[in-house]
């Protein structure tokens, strides 16, 4: 995400629970990935879990950016 999107997220998250939830999920997935990828060796199950988390994280980020764009355009129209 771009710096502008982070600033918008920081501004809108307190009043938009959907944004806050997506952001919280994103942070959780990031922490889970760091833990898995910090290992010197991953089992096949851990590699599969890593791929699953990456997909969830990407899907969530896509939704998050779309919502930010929607809310930003709504703010601009006011």
N, C-alpha and C positions, 0 to 999 in steps of 0.2 A: 504494500500500500504506500501511497505517497504521503508526504508530510501534511499536505492539505487535508487528506482523508483522515489522518490521525487526529488532527485538530478538530475536524467536524465530529468525529466519533466522540472525542472528549466532551464536546459541547452538547451533543444530543443524547448520549447514553443515559444520563440521569433521568431524562423524561421519556425515554423510549425503551421499555423493557426488552423488546425484541432485539434491539441493537446490543444492549448490555449482555443478554444471554448468548448471542452469537459471538461476541467478543470474549466472554468468559470461556466459552467452549474452545475458541481458537487458542487462548492461552493454555488451557488444560492440555490440548493436543500437542502444543509446542513442548510443554514440559515432559509429556509422555515420550515424545520422539527423542528429546535430548537424552532421556534416561536409556532408551533402547539403543540409540546410536552411539552412546558413550561406551558401550561394551566393546571389548576387543574382539569378541566373537558372538554372533547371533545364531541361535538355533533356527531351523527352518520355520518353526512356529513363530518365533520372534520376528523374523523377516516378513512373514505373512501379516503379523500384527502391525508392524511398521508400515507396510503398504496400505493396510486398512485405515490406519490413523491418518496417513498422508492424504488419502482420498477424502476422508471426513473433513479434514482441515481445509482442503482445497474447496470442497463443496460449500463449507461454511463461509469461507472467505468470499467466494463468488456471491453468495446471498448477502453477506455483509456489505460488500461494495455496491451491490444493486440497491440495497436499502439506503445506504448513504447517498447515492446519487438521487434516489427518489426524494428523500427528505431535503437534500440540498436544493433541488429544483422547486420543491414546495415552499421552502424558505425564500427563494429568489422571487417567487410569484407574489409574495406578501408585500 
